[in-house]
Every structure is written in C-alpha cells, then in structure tokens.
Amino acid sequence: MSRESDLRRQLRLIVLTHPRPAGGNLVDVVAECLEAGCRAIQLRDKQAPAADLYRQTLDLLPLVRAHDALLFVNDRLDVALAAGADGVHLGPDDIPVEAVRARVPDTFRIGYSTDDPPVGRAAAVAGADYLGVGAVFGTISKVGLEDEAIGPERVGEVVRSCGLPCVGIGGITLENAAAVAAQGAGVAVLGAVMQAGRPGDVVRDLLQVLSRAADEPAAQEAPGT
Amino acid sequence: MSRESDLRRQLRLIVLTHPRPAGGNLVDVVAECLEAGCRAIQLRDKQAPAADLYRQTLDLLPLVRAHDALLFVNDRLDVALAAGADGVHLGPDDIPVEAVRARVPDTFRIGYSTDDPPVGRAAAVAGADYLGVGAVFGTISKVGLEDEAIGPERVGEVVRSCGLPCVGIGGITLENAAAVAAQGAGVAVLGAVMQAGRPGDVVRDLLQVLSRAADEPAAQEAPGT
C-alpha cells in the first residue's frame, strides 16, 4: 500500500482530545480509542503551557506507537518536534505551511485547516499532507464561538479540488458521519468521543459507519448531486 | 574573541519588545535601538498568534542582521526556527531546555529564565547559552502580575554559580542598571525603552552606564559585600 493511501486509511477517523474527557483521564481515554481501532489522535489544548503539552505528548506517544497510529499536536510545531510526534495541525493563525515544510523532515506530517478549495490547493502546493475541513455541522468547541456550518457537500468540493486526504471536522456524530465519508473524506471528532462515558464504544460505532459509507459512497450521496 | 565572550558582549543589553512601543512602530523602534548600539533584541508578544509573531520576526531579521546583532523570540521555538531567528528564550512553562537543545543546531541560542542558582546550573548542563535572571527590581510587564524583586546581589549569585552569560531583568532603568552590571551580568530592558519617546537615546545612555560599570565593577558593589 502506498504511503498516501496508508495515510488516508489512518485518517479515516481522527480523535481530537479535550483536556478533561468525560470518560476518564486523557491517557486512558486515548488508550480506549486506540484499542477500539482509531489510528490518528490530535492532541489539542489551546490553554495549556507548552511544558504541559510537551509532557502530555510524551505520555501519549508510547500508546500511539503501540497501535501503529499517528499523533498530531495542534498548533504547536515546537512541541510536536521536541517530543517526536508524527505531525502538527496548523491553521491560518499559525506559522505558514511552506515555512514549516522547509524546516521539518519529509516524514513529518502537516495538517492544515481550511474550507476554501483554492486555499486547500495552495496548502497542498506548500507541503501540507492533509486538510481539516469545517466546521461541517457547526461546533462549539472553540471557546465561546460557534462556527458556521459548511455542510458535507463543501467538504466534497475541497476533497475534489486539492488532491490531499481530507477530514471533515465540526459537530460530527454517529448520525451524520456517513454523509462526510460519502464525500471521500475522513472525519475528525472531538465532542462525540470526549464527552462520551464509553469513548471506545463511540469509536467502534463510528468506524463501522465510516467503513460502510466508504464501501458504498454512491448510496450516501444526496439526491441530485 | 571567543564565541562565548562574543555572546557576553552582545548580551550586555537585550531590548525586549512591546507590541505597541511609545516611540513609534515596532520596526522603527527596533531600528533606533540597533543604531544606538544595542546588539540583542528579544521579540516578545505573549498574546500574538504565531502567524503574526512569525511575520514580525521576518520583518526584524534584516535590520538585526545589518547590525551584527542577535534576534531571540520569546517562548515560541517554532517561530524562531521557522523564521531563522538566532535563538529562543524559554521559561519553566516552556518545552524543557534539553529537549530543545537535542533538536536545534549548535549555533541556535537558548536563553532560560530563572533566579535560582541550582536551576541555573541545571539549565547550563541541559544546553542553555545564557540566563535571564529576575525580576531584579520587580516588574509589571507580565499582565496583572507584579513579580517580587530579587535584587542585584541575587543576580550575582546566579552569575557566579552557573558559568553562563546572565542578564538581569525586571524594572531595570538608567538609575539602577549599573548595580546589575557590577554583578557581572548584562541587562534586559523592556519598559525603560519601550515606553520612551526617544528609545535610541535611552539605549545610548544605558550602554554608557553599563560600559562604565563593566570597567569598574568594584566601585559598583554595595558596601560590605
């Protein structure tokens, strides 16, 4: 299997972390997600000092490695590099993708957030490995801010225009994940897993839904598309 | 001249930046400081998104290079590396010095903040190139927080115990800078320069005071020490 299709498979479901998951401490919850089959974790804590984020990355890495999964750090390239994570997830407020790509090893993965097809194409040229596209169904995970929902069709537009693996993000649940997968994208999930009492069960159910949708994409398309 | 004594000379005075200096826009104020003889600038903006800090670092670098000076970025190793700055200044809330040292080129400078001699020695072993020691005379530069003043003698204790170039920081002015220099340390100045209408004049006066104190260290010591 090629390196890119390997990445697409691993990015079928990214679990984004919350510093205080409902289902237990962060390490235990991540372990449950990995045991349930999740192959990509994004460590995300916009308030934590870099020292804490670094320590958490070191805590999670052995678990992630044991499951042949990927660990991304949100925003903090320095933490990702210093701790030896697999990649970083960047957005428009972060260091530009091309500046990061020029300074990191080829094997280091760069994710970038956009819902705009031309921006996604530019990120691909600049050296991004995948895109986070959203907010698909809206989200309240960014403090005090509700992002506008772009809908799954827009995710499909980005998928078809950029040539990179894409993951839809924002308000994704068991009920709506298939509509995103039908667009040829993986999903990034925060609340649905982090607010669950049994996060492993949610991951297992999500992976089943996603796998079914990936096998029958046509059946998931909205009428008339 | 050896590389270390070169660094000591450059670190006689570090000007720390404020995002909105009283004397003009940041680039102009930094240019004035460099023209006045300052050889080390630390870009410091704890609120700015990484993208802005990166852009500011790129804006300042040509100026700093033209004056054979050093540019450090506060906290953000990723910004410093991506933009090609000379170093980063770290504190206890940042990625540990040894983890940073292991991932950056030998020529990349690492500063570390501490007022504790054993912690300073540990930072030297871990790979720090210089220490920021304070708050010497207290400061209100950290939002809403007044640091306790440690006094210049404590700076001298750190200087004598760690073997690294040290700069005193916190509430340093034209009036008290000599007392810090007399301890064998350089000074890091924020408010005295950033709040000045003519920052170049303050830098020139500071360098004169510091140069005199460095030439006659004994005369600056408090009686009985």
Interface residues (C-beta under 8 A of the other chain):
Chain A: P49 A50 A51 D52 Y54 D75 R76 L77 D78 V79 L81 A82 A83 P92 D93 D94 I95 P96 A99 V100 A102 R103
Chain B: P49 A50 A51 D52 Y54 D75 R76 L77 D78 V79 L81 A82 A83 P92 D93 D94 I95 P96 A99 V100 A102 R103
